[in-house]
Structure formats: structure tokens, C-alpha cells
Amino acid sequence: MFQKKIPFGTERRDLSIFFQSDRSEPVRTQFINHFTDRRYWLDNVSLERVQVTPVDPSERFMLVYNEFTSSQEFVLNGCWSDVNGELYTGSITVAPFSSVVLQKEPDTSCALTTGVDELNGASMLASLYPNPVRAGHQVHLSEALPASAKATLIDMTGRAVQESSLLAGATNIALGEHVGPGAYVLILRAGTEQQALRLVVE
């Protein structure tokens, strides 16, 4: 009914596979090892029925290409991001003989700032580093927090994927292993103040 070869490696990872079936329950899943290593670890396997809705890829993705010898500007409708997580709204300029792949984002994503304003009247947090950063590692603030704050990591669909509490003077935030690759917005909240920083996870 359905077969898929699954790559493996030395690191633990999560994998979701979706497939369509015209069969009824009960069902059986087999995992077959065709390789020479003696042992593989596999756990937390579940087989679930899900409902799907057809999606037109052209509504969410766009290839913008420039076939001319000079830079060209293309008008955009709404909020879009490239493969590096850079957000675009209104228009995008493409260099000669090059192209950019864009993904549609919620309009609220482009309304967020890419820098951090003053927090409770203190000095600005200029940037995050390293950026991009790998999941499971720490991302550092260029300056210490002047007040206790709550840090929320939000993906481009608006879903909060991680929350943590930071004390005054904190200079780093640990990212969980569960944070997948992609573009995120790190929201810092202290009292009634709220700021946002853009972060890319590799």
C-alpha cells in the first residue's frame, strides 16, 4: 500500500510521514532493516488517522526570477519570507540573472519589528548571536536584560514553540532540541513592555 525509505544517522530525531490509503482498519506497520549495522533504536511509534485539506502550492510559495541584466523590483501582495527567514512586504528587488523562492507568511509577521526597542527605559538590545543558531544551543543577547522578562519563541504560523523566564541581567536563552529549522520571532515581555527579535534556527 505504501513504502518509504527512511534515512538514519547517529542523532535522535522525530519523523512524521503522511500517506493516503483506500484500506480500512485494522492496519499493520512494518519497519525492515536492509543495512549491515546490527542495531537501530526506534521508539514512540504511532499510526493515526488524520483529515487533510487539499492545498494549492502556488498560494503559499512563489519563485521570483530576474532574467535581465539589471536589478528588477517585483511587487508583493502580503507578507513573504525567503529561505533564510528574511521577511518581505510591498516589494522585493532581485539581482540580475538570479531568483528568490518566497513563502507566504501571516501578515502579522511583517508587522513585527526586527530589532529590540528600549526595555523599561534601559539600553537597547542590539542583536542576537549566533544567528542563525542550531536547536539545542544557546542564543546570546548582545546586552544583559535590564529587568526580568518572559521569552517566547514564535514560528511563522504564530504558534509559540518555547517559553522561558529570564532574570534581570540574563544574557542568553537556551533553545530546546525540539525547535525545528526555520524562521522565528523571539518576543521579550517585561511588564507592559514587549519587543521582538527575528531568529533563524538551522
RAWOTA-V529608 format. One record per backbone hydrogen bond with DSSP energy under -0.5 kcal/mol. NH is the residue of the N-H (numbers start at 1). CO is the residue of the C=O. Records with the same first field share a line. If there is no record, write none. Layout:
NH=CO  CO
This chain:
7=5
32=30
34=32
48=46
57=55
59=56
60=56  57
61=57
62=102
64=62  100
65=63
66=98
67=65
72=94
74=92
76=90
78=76
79=105
80=88
81=103
82=86
85=82
88=80
90=78
91=89
92=74
94=72  92
97=66  68
98=66  95
100=64
102=62  100
103=81
104=60
105=79
106=156
109=106
110=106  107
111=107
112=108  109
116=125
117=115
119=123
120=118
122=119
126=124
129=140
132=200
133=200
136=176
137=134
139=173
140=129
141=171
142=127
145=170
149=166
150=189
151=164
152=150  187
153=162
154=152  185
155=159
156=183
158=155
161=153  159
162=153
164=151
166=149
169=145
170=167
173=139
175=137
179=176
180=178
182=201
184=199
185=154
186=197
187=152  185
188=195
189=150  187
190=193
193=190
195=188
196=115
197=186
198=114
199=184
201=182
202=133
